[in-house]
Structure formats: C-alpha cells, structure tokens
C-alpha cells in the first residue's frame, strides 16, 4: 500500500475513532446528567417535604400556624405560615408601592455556597445571579414592609438550607422552629435574605358571566416545585427603579405586569430585565405591542389588583404575597387566550403551557391539592376564590 493510501487510511480511522469517542462520551454525560436530575428531583420533592413539614409543625404544637384552604374539599394544612392579621390585604392602586416600601435600592450581595449553585445547575436548573427584593424590616412591622435588593443566589442557598431541615421529620430545625415558626418571627429581621415573592391569580371575564383563571405546569428548569401545577404568573419581586428613574407603576403592579408579559407572551428580553435592562427607564418593558396593550387595560381601569394575603413559604423561606389580578374586559380575555403561549418556566410536554379553567369549577379544585399544585398557588387561588365567591354561596363573613 502506498504512503498516500496509508495516510488516508489513518485519517479515516482517526476520524472514526474521534467520532466514536465523542458519541460514547455524549451518551455517558447524558446518563450522568439524568442521574443527577433524578436525585435532585427526589431530594427536593415538594410533596414529601410538605408532609414532613406538617408533621414537624404538628409535633411542636404549631399546626394552627399553617394555612388551611377555605374553598376546597381538601382542607389539609399547607406549608405556609399565614399572616392571620391580614396586614398586607387590600386593593393595590396602580401607582402605589404598598404594601411594600423600597428603602434600600442599592443591591446587597449576601454570601452563598457556590457548590449549591453548581449542584442545581448539574440537575438542569436554569440559574443566574439576578436581583430580588428582600425584607429589610428590623423588629415588629410598622406600616408598609421596607424592602431592599439582594442577589438571587443567596435566596437559592437559603432555600437549600431550609429545605434540608424538612428532609426528615426529626432532628434539629433552627430555621423551621426558630426564625420561620411564625409570620412575625420571619419578618422581624433575623433571617436574611427573606425574599419577597408573589403568586398572582389572574381572573378573566369569559363574557357570559363566568370567571376563568390561568394555570401552568412548572418546567423542570425552575428552582422549586418542578412539574407541579401553579397559578400564572409566579415570581420573585424585582425593583421598579433603574438608577434615578422610577416606574409609573408601584412595586407589585410593575412586577405583575412584567411577569404577565414574560410568562404569558414569552417576551425573552424581560427574563433578565432587572439586571440587564434594555432602556434607561424601568418602563421600557412596556414598549412592545403586548406591553402597550396591557398598560392600556390598566389605564382604562379594566385590570383591578388586590393583595389577598401574605404568608411565609416554609418550603423555601420566602415571603409570598397572594395577588388577585382581575381582568374585567371579555374582549381582552379573548385576546389573551389566543395569544398566550407560555414561557420556558412552563412545561409543555403534557399539554399547553398556559391553561384557562373556570375559577369556581371542579376541574380547578381537583388540582388544588398539595400532591399536584404548589402550596403558594393553592393559597393564592383559594384567597381569590373566597374573595370572588358569589355572595349567596358564602358560608359566612369574608375571610
């Protein structure tokens, strides 16, 4: 065989060997990642942790601190420490920051364990160190809750530590039986960062006297409650300030509108809008067609916002606001149902990313179980159903 032929044969065998190695390596990497994902799913299983939390709180005489739904057949306690004083409840005027007050707009970076972040990433979770609002309250709450801006990775790390305590019913529980045992203990300033999240129940007039709400199944790429049903949208609150410019909308309203644009209409620029804004003013997010249309509905008074409750989610150590966003225009409701396609945060393997179901229907109630839906979503939906329940169907005074 000539030298040229030998060289060509060597090249072919080399290429084949490289391709074979690459193929085997890809298969092994995929198998390893699958194993890591399964382990992460098992370790963070919200159903198992919720059951353990019920046992932990019950064993220490704290079961009455946990919230029980009022509008479903299943009234088992949820892993949420409810603010029974209803201090956060009330209408949310579009321009008002209440029930929050941004007092420290400069970001604070709390320490975190990088190994936790890498573990989550290996498990397929989409993570970046964004910015969230957190409570800077120190002592008893007096008026609106003062908030500042902190790093997202610190929340992920705290979530990991809190979740580790509910991995088993027994053992030391410094967070669960200390800083998180009551709502007031959690917001008094001991735990840092106590991030502020919200679960918005969006309710739409279907044009025939009925009310519908939107739900989603959470993607495997989100940090908590992967694969569970949830209200739409579910989010951590970000600042409504960029530099010296402040949004025309208050903190909660700004975030609800932003998340609707992101989670319903999949506007990718908004995913990291708080950290990489595309404009010098926070209201740049409303420049799109869907954004302008949404603002028009607010300005016309056809979107009514109300905080229906607040609770500490003891699955992850966050303060959750239950928000009702009531859309009174049937025309806009039809437009949303035609245009909403969901985002990467919603799973689409078993159906549409966003589903619209009757607010007071049996289909929704059947899904409002801790086995199938996130606790904060059950809480928000329950508060909305109670508030919007027909008067003749209410068993007693409004909660």
N, C-alpha and C positions, 0 to 999 in steps of 0.2 A: 504494500500500500504506500502510495506516495506521501511525501511530507505534508502537502496541502490537504490531502484527504484525512490524514491523522489529525491535523489541526482542526479541520471542520468537525470531525467526529468528537474531538474533545470539547469543542464549543457546544455542540448539541447536547452531549452528556452533562456538561456543566449547567446549561440552562435547565435541562430536565431535573437535575439534582436540586438546583435552587428553587424551582417551582414546586417540587415535591416537598422540600423543607418548609417553604412558605405555606403550603397547603396544610401540612401537619401542624405547624405552629399556630395557624389560624384556628384550626379545629380545637387544639388544646386550650388556647386562650379563650375561645368561646365557651368551652366546657367549664373552665375555671370561673369565668365571669358568671355563668349560670349558677354555679355552686354558691358563689358569694352572694348573688341576688337572693337565692332561696334562703340562705342563712340570715340575711338581713330582714327578709320578709317575716321569717319566724321570730326573730328577736324583737321586732317592732310591731308584731300583730296587735292591732288596736282592740280586737275582741277579747283576747286573752288578758291584756293589760287592764281593760275596763272591768273585767270580772275580778281581777286581783285588787283593783282599787276599791271596788265595792266591799270586798272582804276586809281590806285594811281599814277603811273608814268605819265600817260597822264594828269591827273588833275593838276599836278605840273610842266607841261612843260618839262618832262624828257623822253617822249616816244621815242625820237630818240636815247636815250642811250641803248635801248633794242635791242637785235639782231633779225633780220628778215632772215629766210632761203632764199637761192638763188636758190635752185634746186627743189623746190616743188611748187605745185599749191597753197598751203596754205602758205601765206607769213605773217600771223599774227605774231606780236612780241612775242618773248619768254621771260620768266622771267630771262633773262641773260644779265648782263651789259658787253658788249663785249669790248675787247681791240682793238679799231679801229686802233691803231698804229702798230699792228702786231709785237710787240716786242718779243713775245715768238715763233713766227713762224720760222721754219727751220728744216733741217734734224737733226736727233739725232744719231750721231756716237755711237756705242755700248759702248765705254769706257768713253764717256763724260757725265759729270753731267749736262751740260747745258740743258735747260735754268735756272736750279736751282744751288744753291751752299750751301752745308751743312756747316754752320759756327758754329753751337751750337749743337754738337752731344749728350750732356747730357740732359736727359728728364726733362722738366719743368712741374710741376703739377699745373694747374690753378684751382681755386675754381669752384665748380659746386653745383647745387641743387640736393641733393640725392632724394628728392621727385619726381623730373622729371624722374630720372632713374627708380625708383620703379614703377611709373605710366606706363612707356614704357614696363617694364617687365611684369606687370599685363596684358598689352594689347597683350602679346605674342611675343614681340620683343626680339630677341637674342642679349644680350648685355654683354660685358666685357670691362674692362678699359684698352684697348690696347694703342698702341702708334702710333701717326700720325705726319707727317711733317706739320709745320705751318710757315707762313711768319714771319721773324724777321726784315723785312725791316722797316726802320725808315726814312720817308721823301720820296722825289722823287726817282724813281727807276733808278739805275745806273748800267747797265750791268745785269749779272745774278741775279735772286732773291735769297737773302740769306734766308735760312730756318733753323729751329731747330726742336726739337722733343717735343711733348706735349702729354697730356693724352686725350684719346678718349672721356671720359665722359664730358670734358669741351666743346668739339665740340657738343655733344648731347644737352647739356644745352643751348649753344648759338643758335643752330638750333631751339630749342623750343622757345626762346625769339624772334628770327627773324620771325618765323612762326606765332607767336601770333600777330605780327603787321599787317600781311596780312590777318588776320581772317576777318576783315571788311575793306571796302574801306576808311572809315573816321576814325578820331582820331589821336592821337599823333603817329608819326613814327620816333623815334630818330635814329634807325638803317637805315631804308629804305631811309629816306630823309636826312640822315646825312652821316654816315660812308660808306654806300653802294650805294650812289646815282650815283657815277661814278667809273670807274675802278681804277683810280689813287687815289681817296679818300680811297678806300678799302685797297689798298696796301701800304698806307703811314704810317701805324703803329698804327692807333687809335684803331682799333678793334682787340681784342685778344680773342681766337686764330683764325686767319684766316687760316684754314687748307687747305692743298693742296690735291686736288682730281684729278682724271683723268677718262675720258671716252674714251676707246680705240675702234676704228673701225678696226676690223681685216678683211682684204680683201684677198680672196683666188682666185688663178688662177684655173678655173674649167677645164682647159685642152683643151678647144675648143675656146679660145679667149674671153671668158666671165669672169666676175668677180662676186664673191659671197661674202656676208658678214654674220656674225653670230649675231643673236639677241636672247633675252631671255625675259621671263616674270618674273618680280621680285616677290620673295617669300613674303608671309605675315610676315615673321620673320625679314625682314630687317628694317632699321631705317626710310628710306624715300622712297616714290614712290612705296609702296607695291601694287602689282597687275598690275603695268604698264609695258609696253614693254620697253626694254632698249638694248643698244649695249652690247656686251660681249667681254671683261670684263669692269665692272665699279667698281672703288675702290678709297680708300684714300691711299695716298703715305706713305710708311714707309721708315725708314733709310736703307741704303745699307751698314751699318757699324755695326760690333759686336766687342765691345772692341777696340782693335787696328787693327783689321782686316777689310779691305775694299774689297767689291766685285770687281771682274774684270770688272763688268758692271756698267755704270753710273746709277744715281738715277732712271730716268724714265725707261730706258731699263730694269733694275733689277726688278722694280715693274711690268712692263707689262708682263715679262716672268713669274714672280712668280704668278701673277693673272691668267694667261692663264692656268698654271698647276693646280691652285686651282679651278677656275670656269668652265674650260672645262673638266678636268680629275678628279676632285673631290679628290685631294690628301689632306686628312684631317689634316696631320701634319702642313700644311702651313697656316691653318686658324689663328693660333696664333704664327706664326714663329718669328715675330718681338719681342715678349715678352718672348717666351719660346722656344728659338732655340734648335734644336737637335744636333747642332755642334758648334764648336768654330769659324767657319768661315761662313760669310753670304752665301757663295755659296754652303753650304751643301744642299740647297733646290734643287739643280740640280743633285743630286746623283741617282735619280730614273730613270727608263727606259724612261719615257716621258720627264723628265728633261734633260737627256743626249741627247735625240733626238732633243729637242728644241734648245739646245746650238749648236748642230752640224749645224742646219739650219742657225743660226746667224753667226757662224764662216765661213760658206760657202758663206755668202753674199746673202742668199735666203730669209732673212727677213729684210725688209727696214722700218725703223721707222722715223716718221716725226711728229713734233708738228704743227698742222694746225691752232691753235688758242688758245686763253685763254679768260676766261670770269668769272665774279662773278655771282654765282648762288644765286639770291636773295630769293630763297625759303628756303635756309638753311645757307646762309652766308659763303660759301666756295669758294675758287678759283679753277676753273675747267680747266684742260688742255685737249684740244681735240687732241688725238693722233691717227695717222694712222699707223697701222702695216700691211705692205703689204707682203704677203707670195707668192713668185714667183714660187714655185715648185708645179706643179699639183699632183705629187706623194705624197708629204706631205699633201696637201689639202685633198686628198682621205683618207689618214691615220687619219687625224683629224676628218673627218666626220664619220668614222667608230668607232672611239674610244671615242669621246666626249660624256659624259653622264651628264654633268652639276653638280651643287653642291646644297647645302641647300639654297643658295641665289636665286636659280631659282625655279619657280613654275612648277609643272609637272601635275597638275590636269586637264589641258585642252589641253595637247599636250606634245611634247618632251621638255626637259629643254632647249636645245640649238637648234635653227632652222637656216638653211642656206638658204638665199634668194638672188636673183640677186641684185647687188648693185644699178644698174640703172633701176630696174624694177618697175612696177606699184604696185606690192604687198608691197614692202618696202615703197614706197611713201605714200600708203594709210594708213600705220601705223605711219608715221611720222607726227602725229598730237598731239597737247598738250592734247587732250582728251584721247589718248591711249598710248602715249610714253613719257618718261621723257624728260624734256627740254634739259638737257645736252647731251642726246643721239641724239636727233634731231640735235643739234648743231654739234656734232662730225661727225655724218653721213653726214650732209649737207656739211661740210668742206671737207670730204673725197670724196664725190660725185663731188664736184666742182673741186677739185684738179685732180681727175682721169677721169673727163668727157672727152670723145673723143674730139679732137681738133676741128673737124668740127661741133660739137654740141654746142660749147661755144659761148654765145652771145657777148662776149667782152673780154677785158683783164682779166686775172686771178685775183680773189679777194685776 
